[in-house]
């Protein structure tokens, strides 16, 4: 885990874990679902808090609900 590199996408949020299975286990979600999020570069907002809490528990303070809100807003602007 590199706590210095900035995160520019939802896929990068997920990739801070060693695998989709590892993230899924931490937040109670299926591996396949997490893999779909990574592939689509989208994490549903109702999972942001649990992911931010799991990241903080691992010592990664870059991943916050605010970060994910900014990523979602940037994605919405680019698709408009």
GIVENKA-V188753 format. One record per backbone hydrogen bond with DSSP energy under -1.0 kcal/mol. CO is the residue of the C=O (numbers start at 1). NH is the residue of the N-H. Records with the same first field share a line. If there is no record, write none. Layout:
BEGIN
CO: NH / NH
END
This chain:
BEGIN
9: 13
10: 14
11: 15
13: 16
14: 17
19: 23
20: 24
21: 25
22: 26
23: 27
24: 28 / 29
30: 34
31: 35
32: 36
33: 37
34: 38
35: 39
36: 40
37: 41 / 42
44: 47
45: 48
47: 51
48: 52
49: 53
50: 54
51: 55
52: 56
53: 57
54: 58
55: 60
56: 59
64: 68
65: 69
66: 70
67: 71
68: 72
69: 73
70: 74
71: 75
72: 76
73: 77
74: 78
75: 79
END
